[in-house]
Amino acid sequence: MTLNTYLIIYLIIFGFSSFSRMFLERLNSRYLSANGHVVPDVFQGEIDEGTLKKMRDYTVASSRVGSLEHLTGDLVIVVIILSGFIGWITNTILSLEMYYVLSGIVFFFAFGLIMGVLEIPFDLYSTFVIERRFAFSTISFRLWVADLLKSVFISAIILGVFLSVFLSLMLYARTTWWLFVWAFYIAFQLLVLWLYPVVIAPLFNKFEPIENQELVRGISNLMDSAGLKTEGIYRIDAARRSRHSNAYFTGLGKTKRIVLFDTLLENHSIDEIIAVLAHELGHWKLGHIVKQLLFAMGISFVLLYVASVLIEQPLLYSTFGVNETVGYVGLFILGLIFKPISLFFTPFGSMLSRRYEKQADDFAYHILGQVSFLIQALKRLAQDNLANLHPHTAFSWFFYSHPPLVERIERLEKLSLN
């Protein structure tokens, strides 16, 4: 692979992006190490020194592994580019004279396999070393392997179907393929969203109706107050894998449902669970999910159009050592170009998400008439999940989809005084 001006510019941008992420992660860890022994005012009397130390140590340990994984992934990408591997695998696949759609699927699956194998040792270490050290992981190695095989199988099917249609449209729709792909992308996304709770999720977890009728009535009353309906309220056997707690809304149309982790049900009161769901319901009622989908549709429309123009440019391919102008290879190269650039758009998405989170907290306050149980739930979740109570301002501004926990609780307490 011969270096050229455009490739050097790309590598500089890529390196700056990688360094920026590492710098922010390191900044966050050092800040936590220096301040993690201080109990925030809103947690006074709620946590002891031992728990606070575990919170600090867990975040630092997880961050180190995450940083190493990011760095390793970036180095592998640089090696792939500089070694001329993209050009070699392109020529190899083309020499087999396969059908265009099949050759494109093989191309993407090859790189997917490389990156997937790269993730395995980090996932193993996180699951069986860090998560075990802090008493979170309960998963057996056998179940971990089963989950991995299921994930690979499902991902292969979904990606295979998606790429088959995507590449077929590129082949036959010629200059307008991007518009048809955009329409297909939206439909496919909605289909997966509709299928996920009834087809995909049950392959990993057992879904059972909530047995506590008092909780069911409380949730039903909450839904009625918001003027919304759901097809069911379920608990899942999350404790088979981890002691982390969570709750979420999922599905679309008739597959829409509320899902509660069994760990959440065991560790929280009914009032706290309803308060957490009131917040989640706020996202639903205020149209945050729909707005995010519409935003994604708009971005994908622009990106696909730009891609349709750029993949016809020979310079795109020659810059990365590819001699042939092949559409699916061009898409892959554009993905490589977008990766480092996308990091610098992260704060905008984070700010919008934090705004939605504040609006959902406000919704919970208005529909419940108080936020005391939501505050209790957040404090309990912080302890149960060993959350970082001392994130660095720059790191949280850049990456946090939720307001920092202490800041969020302080805001809720001010609401309760109104």
C-alpha positions in Angstrom: 0.0 0.0 0.0 1.5 3.3 -1.1 0.8 6.4 1.0 -0.7 9.3 -0.8 -1.8 12.8 0.2 -5.4 12.0 0.7 -4.6 8.9 2.7 -2.2 10.8 4.9 -4.9 13.4 5.6 -7.3 10.6 6.5 -4.8 8.9 8.8 -4.2 12.3 10.6 -7.9 12.8 11.1 -8.3 9.1 12.3 -5.4 9.5 14.7 -6.7 12.7 16.1 -10.1 11.1 16.6 -8.6 8.1 18.3 -6.4 10.3 20.5 -9.4 12.5 21.5 -11.4 9.6 22.7 -8.5 8.1 24.6 -7.7 11.5 26.1 -11.3 12.1 27.3 -11.5 8.5 28.7 -8.3 9.0 30.6 -9.3 12.4 31.8 -12.5 10.9 33.2 -10.7 8.1 35.0 -8.1 10.3 36.5 -10.8 12.8 37.7 -12.7 9.9 39.3 -9.6 8.5 40.9 -8.9 11.9 42.5 -12.5 12.7 43.6 -14.2 9.4 43.9 -13.8 9.3 47.7 -16.1 12.3 48.2 -19.7 11.5 48.9 -21.9 14.0 46.9 -24.3 16.0 49.0 -27.4 14.3 47.6 -26.0 10.9 48.6 -25.1 11.9 52.1 -26.3 9.1 54.4 -27.2 6.9 51.4 -23.9 5.2 50.7 -20.9 4.2 52.8 -17.2 4.4 52.0 -17.0 0.8 50.9 -19.7 1.2 48.3 -18.2 4.5 47.1 -14.9 2.8 46.6 -16.5 0.0 44.6 -18.2 2.6 42.4 -14.9 4.3 41.7 -13.0 1.0 41.1 -15.6 -0.5 38.9 -15.8 2.6 36.6 -12.0 2.9 36.3 -11.6 -0.9 35.6 -14.4 -0.9 33.0 -13.0 2.3 31.4 -9.6 0.8 31.0 -10.9 -2.2 29.2 -13.1 -0.1 27.0 -10.2 2.2 26.1 -8.0 -0.7 25.2 -10.8 -2.2 23.1 -11.2 1.1 21.2 -7.5 1.4 20.7 -7.1 -2.2 19.5 -10.0 -1.7 17.0 -8.4 1.5 15.7 -5.0 -0.2 15.3 -6.6 -3.1 13.4 -8.3 -0.6 11.0 -5.0 1.1 10.4 -3.3 -2.2 9.7 -6.1 -3.2 7.3 -5.7 0.0 5.4 -1.9 0.2 5.3 -1.4 -3.5 4.5 -3.4 -3.2 1.3 -5.9 -5.8 2.6 -8.9 -4.0 1.2 -7.5 -4.1 -2.3 -6.3 -7.7 -1.9 -9.7 -9.0 -0.7 -11.5 -7.0 -3.4 -9.4 -8.5 -6.1 -9.7 -12.0 -4.6 -13.5 -11.8 -4.5 -13.7 -10.4 -8.0 -11.5 -13.1 -9.3 -14.1 -15.7 -8.2 -16.6 -14.1 -10.6 -19.5 -14.4 -8.2 -22.8 -12.7 -8.6 -22.5 -9.1 -7.6 -24.9 -9.4 -4.6 -23.2 -12.5 -3.3 -19.7 -11.0 -3.7 -20.8 -8.0 -1.7 -22.2 -10.1 1.1 -19.0 -12.1 1.2 -17.0 -8.8 1.3 -18.9 -7.4 4.2 -19.0 -10.7 6.1 -15.3 -11.0 5.9 -14.7 -7.7 7.6 -17.6 -8.4 10.0 -15.8 -11.6 11.0 -12.5 -9.8 11.6 -14.1 -7.2 13.9 -16.4 -9.8 15.6 -13.5 -12.0 16.5 -11.6 -9.0 17.8 -14.4 -8.2 20.3 -14.5 -11.7 21.8 -11.5 -11.5 24.2 -12.6 -8.1 25.5 -16.1 -9.4 26.1 -14.8 -12.5 27.9 -12.5 -10.4 30.1 -15.3 -7.9 30.9 -17.8 -10.6 31.6 -15.8 -13.1 33.5 -13.2 -10.9 35.2 -14.4 -7.4 35.8 -18.1 -8.1 36.1 -17.4 -11.1 38.3 -14.9 -9.2 40.5 -17.7 -6.7 41.3 -20.4 -9.4 41.8 -22.4 -8.5 38.7 -21.9 -11.4 36.3 -23.8 -14.6 37.0 -23.6 -16.0 33.5 -22.1 -19.4 32.9 -19.5 -19.9 30.2 -21.9 -22.4 28.5 -24.6 -19.8 28.4 -22.2 -17.1 27.2 -21.2 -19.3 24.3 -24.8 -20.1 23.5 -25.6 -16.3 23.5 -22.6 -15.7 21.2 -23.7 -18.3 18.7 -27.3 -17.1 18.7 -26.1 -13.5 18.2 -23.9 -14.5 15.3 -26.7 -16.5 13.7 -29.3 -13.8 14.1 -26.9 -11.0 13.0 -25.9 -13.1 9.9 -29.6 -13.5 8.9 -30.5 -9.9 9.4 -27.4 -8.6 7.7 -27.7 -11.1 4.9 -31.3 -10.1 4.2 -30.5 -6.4 4.4 -27.5 -6.6 2.2 -29.2 -8.8 -0.4 -31.9 -6.2 -0.9 -29.5 -3.3 -0.5 -27.0 -4.6 -3.1 -29.8 -5.7 -5.5 -31.2 -2.2 -5.5 -27.7 -0.8 -6.2 -27.3 -3.2 -9.1 -30.7 -2.8 -10.8 -31.9 0.7 -9.8 -28.7 2.4 -11.2 -28.7 6.1 -10.5 -31.7 6.1 -8.2 -30.7 3.2 -6.0 -30.1 5.4 -3.0 -33.7 6.5 -2.9 -35.0 3.0 -3.0 -32.5 1.9 -0.4 -33.6 4.7 1.8 -37.2 3.6 1.7 -36.2 0.0 2.2 -34.0 1.0 5.2 -36.9 2.7 6.9 -39.2 -0.3 6.3 -36.6 -2.8 7.4 -35.9 -0.8 10.6 -39.6 -0.7 11.5 -39.9 -4.4 10.8 -37.1 -5.3 13.1 -38.5 -3.0 15.8 -41.8 -4.8 15.4 -40.3 -8.3 15.5 -37.7 -7.8 18.2 -39.9 -8.3 21.3 -41.8 -11.3 20.0 -39.1 -13.1 17.9 -35.6 -12.1 18.8 -35.6 -11.2 22.5 -37.3 -14.4 23.6 -34.4 -16.4 22.1 -32.2 -14.9 24.9 -34.6 -14.3 27.8 -37.7 -15.9 29.2 -40.6 -13.5 29.2 -43.3 -14.0 31.9 -46.3 -11.9 32.9 -45.9 -9.9 36.1 -47.3 -11.9 39.0 -47.6 -9.0 41.5 -51.1 -7.7 40.7 -50.6 -4.6 42.8 -47.8 -3.6 40.5 -49.8 -4.5 37.4 -52.7 -2.3 38.5 -50.3 0.5 39.3 -48.7 0.3 35.8 -52.1 0.0 34.1 -53.3 3.1 36.0 -50.1 4.9 34.9 -50.7 4.0 31.3 -54.4 5.1 31.5 -53.3 8.4 33.0 -51.1 9.0 30.0 -53.7 7.8 27.5 -51.5 5.0 26.3 -52.0 1.3 25.9 -49.5 -1.6 25.8 -49.9 -5.2 24.8 -48.4 -6.6 28.0 -46.2 -6.2 31.1 -43.4 -8.7 31.4 -40.5 -9.7 33.6 -37.4 -11.3 32.2 -34.9 -13.6 33.8 -32.0 -11.1 33.6 -30.4 -12.5 36.8 -29.2 -15.6 34.8 -26.6 -13.3 33.2 -26.1 -10.3 35.4 -27.3 -8.5 38.6 -27.6 -5.2 36.8 -31.1 -3.7 36.9 -33.1 -2.1 34.1 -36.6 -1.6 32.6 -37.6 -0.6 29.1 -40.4 -0.2 26.6 -40.0 -2.1 23.3 -41.9 -3.0 20.2 -44.2 -1.3 17.7 -47.9 -1.4 17.3 -49.3 -4.7 18.7 -45.9 -5.9 19.8 -45.5 -2.9 22.1 -44.7 -4.0 25.7 -43.2 -3.1 29.0 -40.2 -5.2 30.2 -38.9 -5.3 33.7 -35.7 -7.1 34.8 -36.3 -9.5 37.6 -33.4 -7.8 39.4 -35.3 -4.5 39.3 -38.4 -6.2 40.8 -36.4 -7.7 43.6 -34.5 -4.6 44.6 -37.1 -1.8 44.2 -40.5 -1.0 45.7 -43.6 -0.8 43.6 -43.7 3.0 43.9 -40.1 3.2 42.7 -40.7 0.9 39.7 -43.8 3.0 38.7 -41.7 6.2 39.0 -39.0 4.7 36.7 -41.7 3.6 34.2 -43.3 7.1 34.4 -40.0 8.5 33.1 -39.8 5.9 30.3 -43.4 6.6 29.5 -42.5 10.3 29.1 -40.2 9.4 26.2 -43.1 7.5 24.6 -45.7 10.2 25.2 -43.6 13.1 24.2 -42.7 11.4 20.9 -38.9 11.2 21.6 -38.7 7.8 19.9 -40.6 9.0 16.8 -38.4 12.1 16.7 -35.3 10.1 16.9 -36.5 7.8 14.1 -37.4 10.8 11.9 -34.0 12.3 12.6 -32.3 9.1 11.6 -34.4 9.0 8.5 -33.3 12.5 7.5 -29.6 11.8 8.2 -29.8 8.5 6.3 -31.4 10.2 3.3 -28.6 12.7 3.1 -25.8 10.1 3.7 -27.2 7.7 1.1 -27.4 10.5 -1.5 -23.8 11.6 -0.8 -22.7 8.0 -1.0 -24.4 7.5 -4.4 -22.2 10.4 -5.7 -18.9 9.5 -4.0 -18.9 5.8 -4.9 -18.6 6.7 -8.5 -15.3 8.6 -7.9 -12.2 6.6 -8.8 -10.2 8.7 -6.3 -12.1 7.2 -3.4 -10.8 3.7 -4.3 -7.3 4.6 -5.3 -6.8 6.5 -2.1 -7.3 3.2 -0.2 -5.3 1.0 -2.6 -8.3 -0.4 -4.6 -7.9 -0.6 -8.3 -11.5 -1.4 -9.2 -14.6 0.8 -8.8 -17.0 -1.5 -7.0 -20.0 0.0 -5.3 -20.0 -2.1 -2.1 -16.3 -1.6 -1.6 -16.9 2.2 -2.0 -19.6 2.0 0.7 -17.2 0.2 3.0 -14.5 2.9 2.4 -17.0 5.6 3.1 -17.8 3.8 6.4 -14.1 4.0 7.3 -14.0 7.7 6.4 -17.1 8.4 8.5 -15.9 6.6 11.6 -13.4 9.2 12.9 -15.5 12.1 11.7 -18.6 10.8 13.5 -16.9 11.1 16.9 -17.0 14.9 16.7 -20.8 14.8 16.1 -21.3 12.8 19.2 -21.8 15.8 21.6 -24.8 17.0 19.5 -26.5 13.7 19.8 -25.6 13.6 23.5 -27.0 17.0 24.2 -30.3 16.2 22.4 -30.6 13.0 24.4 -30.0 14.7 27.7 -32.6 17.2 26.8 -35.1 14.4 26.2 -34.1 12.8 29.5 -34.9 16.1 31.4 -38.3 16.3 29.6 -39.1 12.7 30.5 -38.2 13.6 34.2 -40.6 16.6 34.0 -43.3 14.3 32.5 -42.9 11.9 35.4 -43.2 14.8 37.9 -46.4 16.1 36.3 -48.1 12.7 35.9 -47.2 11.4 39.4 -47.4 14.8 41.2 -44.1 14.2 42.9 -40.6 12.9 42.2 -39.5 11.5 45.6 -39.9 7.9 44.4 -38.0 8.6 41.2 -35.2 10.1 43.3 -35.2 7.0 45.5 -35.1 4.7 42.5 -32.2 6.6 40.9 -30.2 6.4 44.1 -30.9 2.7 44.4 -30.0 2.1 40.8 -26.8 4.1 41.2 -25.7 1.8 44.1 -26.9 -1.4 42.5 -25.1 -0.7 39.2 -22.1 1.1 40.8 -22.6 4.2 38.7 -20.0 6.9 38.4 -21.0 9.8 40.7 -18.0 11.9 39.6 -17.7 12.1 35.8 -15.5 14.7 34.4 -17.5 17.6 32.9 -15.9 17.3 29.4 -16.5 13.6 29.3 -20.1 13.7 30.3 -20.8 16.6 27.9 -19.3 14.6 25.1 -20.6 11.1 25.7 -23.4 11.1 28.3 -26.9 10.4 26.9 -28.3 11.1 30.4 -27.5 14.1 32.7 -24.8 13.1 35.2 -26.6 11.4 38.1 -25.8 13.9 40.8 -26.9 16.8 38.6 -30.1 14.9 37.7 -31.0 14.2 41.3 -30.3 17.9 42.3 -32.6 19.0 39.5 -35.4 16.6 40.6 -35.1 17.8 44.2 -35.6 21.4 43.0 -38.7 20.3 41.1 -40.1 18.7 44.3 -39.8 22.1 46.0 -42.0 23.8 43.5 
